[in-house]
Amino acid sequence: MSVELQITPSEYVARVAGVRRLMAESELDAIVVWGRGGGTIERYGNVLYLCGHYAVFPTIRDVPGVWSDRGYAAVVVTADELVLCSEDVDAEPIGATRHLALDGRSGGSLGELVGEALRGGSGLRIGVVGSDTMTAKQLAAVDRATEGLRRGALVLADDLVETVRSIKSETEIALLRRAGEIGNRALTAGAEFLVPGARETDAVAAMVAELTRNEAVMANAFVYTFGAEAPGIPAPPTYSNRVLQAGDLFTVDLTGAYRGYFFDFARSRVVGAEPTAPQEAAYRLARTSIDAAADAARPGATVGDLARAADELLAEGGYDFEHAEFQAGGHGLGLGFEAPWIRPENDRPIEVGMTLALERFVVMGGTAATFERNVVITADGAVDLAPVLDLW
């Protein structure tokens, strides 16, 4: 790209200010924001969002006397401080007032660093964000380290940072657009192998190669082929060396990230033949329901309005909600899968700057098809983040 896309220090300041406003509304004096790094795609989003730090090392089990909490990080946010606690001594967090680095060989833990970051306070109401990225041992360490500093128990506040994250800046939207462009290239490359005699893995390999050439990484490629020979997948990955046959219906939900920001596209194609009536019906129901949700996604609506717009069409088409593989019609999209979740009971207002992945996997008539769009909410409604190949 000719233009370098970077989050500016002033944007990090604005993000933390937004988090502090929600802390005040929730009557929290401090929050401990946990993140897990390592590998290609992990649960790094909240920590990266607040101070630009990504824990590169893979998360591994502690080995006493050698290392501890490898691949993890925590950010402590109070009214006047932002402290990064990490096992990376060379980390350079943006906007942090302090960085406390862990010496794993001493037998210490990030939980103890959290206690050090908060030392001097008393009677604090402390929230924990990102509890799903922590081990039970880590949560217990934070509990012990803050016991004498807080009043009451730790408060789970997992959605606090995500609420701020759900409204994107112009730079974030540009990064998501770039991610979408790369995802489209990957889907296009994989489509060349959706022919009789090719393997599922040939298509996935082409997608991965295209992502790699464009400085992106694959988070997942959920592949399901419906046809005469469709073996179950006993273990990861969900794709195999199964040979595609004419008339098979190939589906893929491809997710990847560019500089931490995700794309998430689902598409279907019938291999080497015209679609049958059941195949066409499954695809049309998936696509029209998603298009209906996108049409409803405009300021003044609620997230529930989107869900209901899609669900009405699905119900008319005989969609089996009870046995759906995902109990939502999509989700927020940014530094991972995030709020808001597209559910009928979600009354959160649709706002300009939201970015959503609207999706549906429709199983009916002995076959299935899938469709997914990534959109940004503008003053005029939903706009696709990037043009994406329609494999159908």
C-alpha positions in Angstrom: 0.0 0.0 0.0 1.1 3.5 -0.6 -0.3 4.9 2.6 0.9 3.4 6.0 -2.0 2.7 8.3 -1.0 3.3 11.9 -3.1 4.1 15.0 -1.8 7.4 16.3 -0.9 8.0 20.0 -3.8 10.5 20.3 -6.2 7.7 19.3 -4.9 5.5 22.1 -5.6 8.4 24.5 -9.1 8.7 23.2 -9.7 4.9 23.6 -8.6 4.9 27.2 -10.7 8.0 27.9 -13.7 6.1 26.5 -13.0 3.2 28.8 -12.6 5.5 31.8 -16.1 7.0 31.1 -17.6 3.5 31.2 -15.6 2.7 34.3 -17.1 5.7 36.1 -20.6 4.7 34.9 -20.0 1.2 36.3 -18.6 2.6 39.6 -15.3 0.9 39.0 -12.1 2.4 40.4 -9.8 0.1 38.3 -10.0 -2.6 35.7 -7.5 -5.4 34.9 -7.6 -6.1 31.2 -6.2 -9.5 30.4 -4.9 -10.5 27.0 -3.5 -13.7 25.5 -1.0 -13.6 22.6 1.2 -16.1 20.7 0.8 -17.9 17.5 -1.0 -16.1 14.6 -4.4 -15.3 16.0 -5.2 -15.2 19.7 -7.2 -13.2 22.2 -5.0 -10.1 22.1 -7.6 -7.5 21.2 -8.3 -5.6 24.3 -4.6 -5.1 25.3 -3.6 -4.2 21.7 -6.5 -1.8 21.6 -5.5 0.1 24.8 -1.7 0.4 24.4 -0.6 -1.2 21.1 1.1 -4.2 22.8 0.9 -7.7 21.3 2.3 -10.6 23.2 4.2 -12.4 20.4 5.4 -15.5 22.3 3.0 -18.5 22.3 1.0 -19.1 25.5 2.5 -22.1 27.3 2.3 -23.8 30.6 4.4 -22.4 33.5 7.7 -24.1 34.2 8.7 -23.1 37.7 12.1 -21.5 37.9 12.3 -21.0 34.1 9.3 -19.0 33.0 5.7 -18.0 33.9 2.8 -16.4 32.2 4.5 -16.6 28.8 2.4 -15.0 26.0 0.1 -13.2 28.4 -0.3 -9.5 29.3 -2.5 -7.4 31.5 -3.3 -3.7 31.4 -4.3 -2.0 34.6 -6.5 1.1 34.0 -7.3 3.6 36.8 -8.5 7.2 36.7 -5.0 8.5 36.3 -2.8 5.6 35.2 -2.4 2.9 32.5 0.1 0.3 33.4 1.2 -2.6 31.2 2.1 -5.8 33.0 3.9 -8.2 30.7 6.6 -10.9 30.4 8.1 -8.9 27.5 10.9 -6.8 29.0 11.3 -5.0 25.6 7.7 -4.0 25.3 7.0 -0.3 24.4 3.4 0.3 25.3 1.9 3.4 23.8 0.5 5.9 26.3 1.3 3.8 29.4 2.4 5.6 32.5 4.4 2.5 33.5 5.5 -0.9 32.2 6.1 -3.6 34.8 8.0 -6.5 33.3 7.9 -10.0 34.7 11.0 -12.0 35.7 9.4 -15.5 35.3 12.4 -17.2 36.8 11.8 -15.5 40.1 8.6 -17.4 40.4 6.5 -14.2 40.1 3.3 -13.8 38.1 1.4 -11.2 36.2 -1.1 -11.2 39.0 1.5 -10.0 41.4 2.4 -7.2 39.0 -1.2 -6.2 38.9 -1.1 -5.9 42.7 2.1 -3.8 42.4 0.4 -1.5 39.8 -2.5 -0.8 42.2 -0.4 -0.6 45.4 -1.2 2.5 47.4 -4.9 2.3 46.6 -7.5 1.1 49.1 -11.1 0.3 49.1 -11.0 -0.1 45.3 -13.8 -1.6 43.2 -11.9 -3.6 40.6 -13.2 -5.1 37.4 -11.7 -7.9 35.3 -11.9 -7.6 31.5 -11.1 -10.6 29.4 -11.7 -13.4 31.9 -12.1 -15.9 29.1 -8.4 -15.4 28.2 -7.2 -16.2 31.7 -6.4 -19.5 33.3 -8.0 -20.3 36.7 -4.5 -19.9 38.2 -4.1 -16.4 36.8 -7.5 -15.3 38.0 -6.6 -16.6 41.5 -3.3 -14.7 41.4 -5.1 -11.4 40.6 -7.6 -12.2 43.4 -4.8 -12.7 45.9 -2.7 -9.7 44.8 -5.6 -7.3 45.1 -7.3 -8.7 48.2 -6.0 -6.0 50.5 -6.6 -3.2 48.1 -10.2 -3.7 47.1 -13.7 -3.7 48.6 -15.7 -6.8 47.8 -15.0 -9.4 45.2 -13.5 -8.8 41.8 -16.2 -7.7 39.3 -16.4 -9.4 35.9 -16.6 -6.6 33.3 -15.8 -8.5 30.1 -17.9 -6.3 27.8 -16.5 -2.9 29.1 -13.7 -2.5 26.6 -15.6 -4.1 23.8 -18.3 -1.5 24.1 -15.8 1.2 23.3 -14.2 -1.0 20.6 -17.4 -1.4 18.7 -17.3 2.2 17.3 -14.4 2.4 14.9 -12.2 5.4 14.0 -11.4 6.3 10.4 -8.0 4.5 10.6 -9.6 1.4 12.0 -12.1 1.3 9.2 -9.3 1.7 6.7 -7.5 -1.2 8.3 -10.7 -3.3 8.1 -11.2 -2.3 4.5 -7.6 -3.5 3.8 -8.3 -6.7 5.6 -11.4 -7.2 3.5 -9.6 -6.6 0.3 -7.0 -9.2 1.2 -9.7 -11.7 2.3 -11.4 -11.2 -1.1 -8.1 -12.0 -2.9 -7.8 -15.1 -0.8 -11.3 -16.3 -1.7 -10.6 -15.6 -5.4 -7.4 -17.6 -5.3 -9.1 -20.5 -3.6 -12.0 -20.5 -6.1 -9.6 -21.6 -8.8 -9.5 -25.0 -7.2 -13.2 -25.5 -6.8 -13.3 -28.0 -9.7 -13.9 -31.7 -10.0 -10.7 -33.6 -9.1 -9.2 -30.9 -6.9 -9.0 -31.3 -3.1 -10.5 -29.2 -0.3 -6.9 -28.6 0.9 -5.9 -27.3 -2.6 -8.4 -24.5 -2.2 -7.4 -23.7 1.4 -3.7 -23.7 0.5 -4.3 -21.2 -2.2 -6.2 -19.0 0.3 -3.4 -19.2 2.9 -0.7 -18.4 0.3 -2.6 -15.3 -0.8 -3.0 -14.1 2.8 0.6 -14.6 3.5 1.8 -12.7 0.5 -0.3 -9.7 1.7 1.0 -9.7 5.3 -2.2 -11.3 6.7 -2.8 -14.4 8.7 -5.6 -17.0 8.6 -7.6 -17.4 11.8 -9.8 -20.2 10.5 -11.1 -21.8 7.3 -14.2 -23.7 8.2 -14.9 -26.0 5.2 -17.9 -28.3 4.8 -18.7 -30.0 1.5 -22.1 -31.5 0.9 -22.2 -34.2 -1.7 -22.2 -37.9 -2.4 -19.0 -38.4 -0.4 -18.8 -36.1 2.7 -16.9 -37.7 5.5 -17.0 -36.3 9.0 -14.1 -34.4 10.3 -12.8 -36.1 13.5 -10.2 -33.5 14.4 -8.9 -30.1 13.3 -8.7 -28.8 10.7 -12.2 -28.8 9.2 -10.8 -29.3 5.7 -9.3 -32.5 4.3 -7.8 -34.1 1.3 -11.3 -35.1 0.2 -11.5 -34.9 -3.6 -14.3 -32.7 -4.9 -16.9 -34.2 -7.3 -19.2 -32.6 -9.8 -22.4 -31.5 -8.0 -20.8 -31.2 -4.6 -21.7 -28.0 -2.7 -18.5 -26.5 -1.2 -18.9 -24.0 1.7 -16.2 -22.0 3.4 -16.2 -19.5 6.3 -12.8 -17.8 5.9 -11.4 -15.5 8.6 -8.1 -13.8 8.8 -6.5 -10.6 10.1 -4.3 -7.8 8.8 -2.4 -6.0 11.5 -4.8 -7.4 14.1 -8.0 -6.4 12.2 -10.3 -9.1 11.0 -12.2 -10.0 7.9 -14.8 -12.8 8.0 -16.4 -14.0 4.8 -18.6 -17.1 4.2 -19.3 -18.3 0.7 -20.7 -21.4 -1.2 -20.2 -22.9 -4.6 -21.6 -25.9 -6.5 -18.6 -27.7 -8.1 -18.7 -28.3 -11.8 -22.5 -28.4 -12.2 -25.6 -26.2 -12.1 -27.2 -26.0 -8.6 -30.0 -28.3 -7.8 -33.3 -26.9 -6.5 -32.5 -27.7 -2.9 -29.0 -26.2 -3.2 -30.4 -23.0 -4.8 -33.0 -22.7 -2.1 -30.5 -23.0 0.7 -28.2 -20.4 -0.9 -31.0 -17.9 -1.7 -32.4 -18.1 1.9 -28.9 -17.5 3.3 -28.2 -14.6 1.1 -31.6 -12.8 1.1 -31.7 -13.0 4.9 -28.3 -11.4 5.2 -29.2 -8.7 2.6 -32.3 -8.0 4.6 -30.2 -7.5 7.8 -27.8 -5.2 6.0 -30.8 -3.1 4.6 -32.1 -2.7 8.1 -28.7 -1.7 9.5 -28.9 2.1 9.7 -28.7 4.7 12.5 -32.0 4.8 14.4 -32.5 1.0 14.3 -31.4 -1.4 16.9 -29.3 -4.5 16.6 -32.5 -6.5 17.3 -34.1 -4.9 14.3 -31.4 -6.4 12.1 -31.8 -9.8 13.6 -35.6 -9.7 13.2 -35.4 -8.6 9.6 -33.3 -11.6 8.7 -35.2 -14.0 11.0 -38.6 -13.2 9.4 -37.3 -14.4 6.0 -35.6 -17.4 7.6 -38.8 -18.4 9.4 -40.8 -18.1 6.1 -38.2 -20.3 4.4 -38.4 -23.1 7.0 -35.1 -22.4 8.7 -34.5 -24.5 11.8 -33.5 -22.0 14.5 -33.3 -24.5 17.3 -30.5 -26.5 15.6 -28.6 -23.6 14.1 -24.9 -24.0 14.2 -24.5 -20.4 15.5 -27.2 -18.8 17.6 -26.8 -15.3 16.2 -27.1 -13.6 12.8 -23.6 -12.2 13.1 -21.4 -10.1 15.3 -19.2 -7.0 15.6 -15.9 -7.2 13.7 -12.6 -5.5 14.6 -9.7 -6.9 16.6 -11.6 -10.3 16.6 -15.2 -11.3 16.9 -16.8 -8.8 19.3 -20.0 -7.1 20.4 -22.6 -6.4 19.3 -24.0 -9.9 18.8 -26.9 -9.9 16.2 -29.7 -11.3 18.3 -33.4 -10.3 18.3 -33.4 -9.3 22.0 -30.3 -7.0 21.6 -31.7 -3.4 21.9 -28.4 -1.6 21.4 -28.7 1.3 19.0 -27.0 1.0 15.6 -24.4 3.8 15.4 -22.2 5.3 12.7 -18.8 3.6 12.8 -20.0 0.2 13.8 -18.5 -2.6 11.8 -20.5 -5.9 11.5 -20.1 -9.4 10.1 -23.6 -10.5 9.1 -23.8 -14.2 8.5 -26.0 -17.3 8.2 -25.4 -21.0 7.5 -28.6 -22.6 6.2 -29.1 -26.3 6.3 -32.1 -27.6 4.5 -33.2 -30.3 2.0 -30.1 -32.5 2.7 -27.7 -29.8 1.7 -26.5 -26.4 3.0 -25.1 -23.0 1.9 -23.7 -20.0 3.7 -23.3 -16.3 3.1 -21.6 -13.5 5.0 -21.1 -9.8 4.5 -18.8 -7.4 6.4 -20.2 -3.9 6.6 -19.6 -0.5 8.1 -22.5 1.7 9.3 -22.6 5.1 7.7 -25.1 7.9 8.0 -26.9 6.4 5.0 -26.8 2.8 6.2 -24.6 -0.3 5.8 -21.8 -0.3 3.2 -19.6 -3.3 2.5 -16.1 -2.8 3.8 -14.7 -4.4 0.6 -16.1 -5.9 -2.6 -16.1 -9.7 -2.2 -16.4 -12.4 -4.8 -19.7 -14.2 -4.9 -18.6 -17.8 -5.4 -22.2 -18.9 -6.3 
